[in-house]
Amino acid sequence: MLHVIHNLTNIWPKRIHNIVLKNWLLNPLGLPNKFIEMDLAQEQLNFRIKVSYS
């Protein structure tokens, strides 16, 4: 996480900074106020893949 914060504040241009911050959350169900973090969404996807193919 410190790596991402460092990149956001010091390395990445403003354009990339805005893209990352605007895509930090995901609303998989499309319901109001039902956002989850992208890393949690990735973990859920990994779990579903393991269940389906094992």
Beta strands, then each sheet from edge to edge (+ up, - down):
strand 1: 25-26
strand 2: 36-37
sheet 1: 1+ 2-
end
